Amino acid sequence: MALADLRGKVVLLYFGYTYCPDICPTALATAAAALGSLSEAEAARVAMLFISVDPARDSPAHLREYTAFFHPAIVGVTGSEAEVAAVAARYGVYFARQPAAAGGPYAVDHSSEIQLISPDGRRAGKLPHGFTPESLVVEIRRLLR
């Protein structure tokens, strides 16, 4: 899926990974609450992409299952490590795989923010970690006008 496929919609981009213990689930739950508070007409004009920064573990099937848990409008996507790095760099998103701790799984440090894309495909801002459903709804409605 490419942003061009979503032209005409407000697009929310979030970079994270499904094995993230706390930050990603919190952000996705908050975004889901915002999406759930939109009218049906508004929701039809909004898309959200959860872009995995952990393509080694986050298969398309796993991403579908994970994002469906939060909200049906959230679509999980990934690519090769090089593709993900290129897209992340375009949006100023940081991520770095950390060594596994004492036989446990590895973690991926990453930026936590919602990137806002206007219906004409331009970057229109971002909301930092800790955003509220209400603040996201305000931004979505601003971009829908």
C-alpha positions as CSV (number, residue, x, y, z in Angstrom):
1,M,0.0,0.0,0.0
2,A,1.3,3.4,-0.9
3,L,0.1,6.9,0.3
4,A,-0.9,7.6,-3.3
5,D,-3.5,4.9,-2.9
6,L,-5.1,6.9,0.0
7,R,-5.2,10.3,-1.8
8,G,-8.4,12.1,-0.7
9,K,-8.2,10.8,2.8
10,V,-6.6,12.1,6.0
11,V,-3.9,9.6,6.7
12,L,-2.4,8.8,10.1
13,L,1.0,7.2,10.1
14,Y,2.4,5.5,13.2
15,F,5.8,3.7,13.2
16,G,6.2,0.9,15.7
17,Y,6.2,-2.9,16.1
18,T,3.9,-5.5,17.4
19,Y,6.2,-6.8,20.1
20,C,6.5,-3.3,21.7
21,P,5.6,-3.8,25.3
22,D,3.9,-0.5,26.1
23,I,4.3,2.5,23.9
24,C,2.8,1.1,20.7
25,P,-0.2,-0.5,22.3
26,T,-0.9,2.7,24.2
27,A,-0.7,4.9,21.0
28,L,-2.8,2.5,19.0
29,A,-5.5,2.3,21.7
30,T,-5.6,6.1,21.9
31,A,-5.8,6.4,18.1
32,A,-8.5,3.7,18.0
33,A,-10.5,5.7,20.6
34,A,-10.2,8.8,18.4
35,L,-11.2,6.9,15.2
36,G,-14.2,5.4,17.1
37,S,-15.5,8.9,18.1
38,L,-15.6,10.1,14.4
39,S,-18.9,10.2,12.6
40,E,-19.4,7.5,9.9
41,A,-18.9,10.1,7.2
42,E,-15.7,11.4,8.8
43,A,-14.4,7.9,9.4
44,A,-14.9,7.1,5.7
45,R,-12.4,9.8,4.9
46,V,-9.6,8.7,7.3
47,A,-7.0,5.9,7.1
48,M,-4.4,4.8,9.5
49,L,-1.2,2.9,8.7
50,F,0.8,1.2,11.4
51,I,4.2,0.8,9.8
52,S,6.3,-1.9,11.4
53,V,9.9,-1.1,12.1
54,D,10.5,-4.8,12.9
55,P,10.0,-6.6,9.5
56,A,11.9,-9.6,10.8
57,R,9.1,-10.5,13.2
58,D,6.1,-8.6,11.9
59,S,4.8,-10.5,8.9
60,P,1.7,-9.2,7.0
61,A,-0.5,-11.8,8.6
62,H,0.7,-11.0,12.1
63,L,0.2,-7.3,11.5
64,R,-3.3,-7.9,10.3
65,E,-4.2,-9.8,13.5
66,Y,-2.5,-7.2,15.7
67,T,-4.0,-4.1,14.2
68,A,-7.5,-5.6,14.0
69,F,-7.4,-6.0,17.8
70,F,-7.3,-2.1,18.1
71,H,-9.5,-0.9,15.2
72,P,-10.6,-2.2,11.8
73,A,-9.4,1.0,10.1
74,I,-5.8,0.5,11.3
75,V,-3.8,-1.3,8.6
76,G,-0.5,-2.8,9.4
77,V,2.3,-2.6,6.7
78,T,6.0,-3.3,6.5
79,G,8.6,-4.0,3.9
80,S,12.3,-4.9,3.8
81,E,14.6,-3.3,6.4
82,A,15.9,-0.9,3.7
83,E,12.4,0.1,2.6
84,V,11.2,0.7,6.2
85,A,14.4,2.7,6.9
86,A,13.8,4.9,3.8
87,V,10.2,5.6,4.7
88,A,11.1,6.3,8.3
89,A,13.8,8.7,7.3
90,R,11.4,10.6,5.1
91,Y,9.3,11.3,8.2
92,G,12.1,11.9,10.6
93,V,11.3,8.8,12.5
94,Y,14.1,7.2,14.5
95,F,14.3,3.4,15.2
96,A,17.1,1.1,16.2
97,R,17.1,-2.6,17.1
98,Q,18.6,-3.2,20.6
99,P,20.5,-6.3,21.6
100,A,18.4,-9.0,23.4
101,A,18.7,-9.0,27.1
102,A,19.8,-12.3,28.8
103,G,18.1,-14.7,26.4
104,G,15.0,-12.6,26.0
105,P,13.6,-11.1,22.8
106,Y,15.2,-8.0,21.4
107,A,13.5,-4.6,21.5
108,V,13.4,-1.8,19.0
109,D,13.7,1.8,20.2
110,H,11.6,4.1,18.1
111,S,10.0,7.5,17.9
112,S,6.4,7.6,19.1
113,E,4.3,10.1,17.2
114,I,1.4,10.2,14.9
115,Q,2.3,11.7,11.5
116,L,-0.6,13.6,9.9
117,I,-1.0,13.5,6.1
118,S,-3.6,15.8,4.5
119,P,-6.0,14.5,1.8
120,D,-3.8,16.0,-0.9
121,G,-0.9,13.8,0.3
122,R,1.2,16.5,2.1
123,R,2.6,16.3,5.6
124,A,0.4,18.3,7.8
125,G,2.0,17.9,11.2
126,K,2.4,15.3,13.9
127,L,1.2,14.6,17.5
128,P,3.8,13.5,20.0
129,H,3.6,10.5,22.3
130,G,1.0,11.2,25.0
131,F,-1.6,12.6,22.6
132,T,-5.2,12.2,23.6
133,P,-8.1,10.9,21.6
134,E,-9.6,14.4,21.7
135,S,-6.4,16.1,20.4
136,L,-6.2,13.6,17.5
137,V,-9.9,14.2,16.6
138,V,-9.3,17.9,16.5
139,E,-6.4,17.4,14.1
140,I,-8.4,15.0,11.9
141,R,-11.3,17.4,11.7
142,R,-9.0,20.3,10.9
143,L,-7.6,18.3,7.9
144,L,-11.0,17.2,6.8
145,R,-12.2,20.8,6.3
